[in-house]
Amino acid sequence: MYNRKPEGPLAEAVREIVEPQGYRLVSFSSEVIRQRPHVHCVLHHPEGIVLDALAELHRALEPRLEALLETRDLRVEFSSPGISRVLTSFHEFDVFCGCRVQVLCPGASEWISGTISSADEGSCVIRTDDGRDETFSPEMITKARLTE
């Protein structure tokens, strides 16, 4: 599994605004569509996404991104990761710490189910459904997904 944590000045600006509010940046993209910058942020909050809170985040974030992109014509979108998200980057284990997950290891035919206990850039610990703590590095995971 790759480790593609959102990086760069735009992603850092987003983190500075959303993290103090308890949100975590799962993924981030920025592209120009029809000569207009579009920024898309996937955010996670352990207690769920609240529309009024997103409106506040948008009001705080938009001027910062406009200054960084040197434009007043900007589109900013937020979305949630969903309850059965396929994890696409190893950094997401840290984002979803405390959540239920299934992982598939190379060559394995069975998924390992459990709860993410801890994670950092190099490893994550999953408390399996049978009570064992198993440590995984990015190379040990072929696929991963959140479960309910």
ABEGO torsion letter per residue (X at the ends): XBBBBBBEAAAAAAAAAAAAAGBBBABBBBBBBGGBBBBBBBBBBAAEBBAAAAAAAAAAAAAAAAAAAGBABBBBBBBBAEAABBBABAAAAAAABGBBBBBBBBGBABBBBEBBABBBAABBBBBBAAGBBBBBBAAABABBBBBX
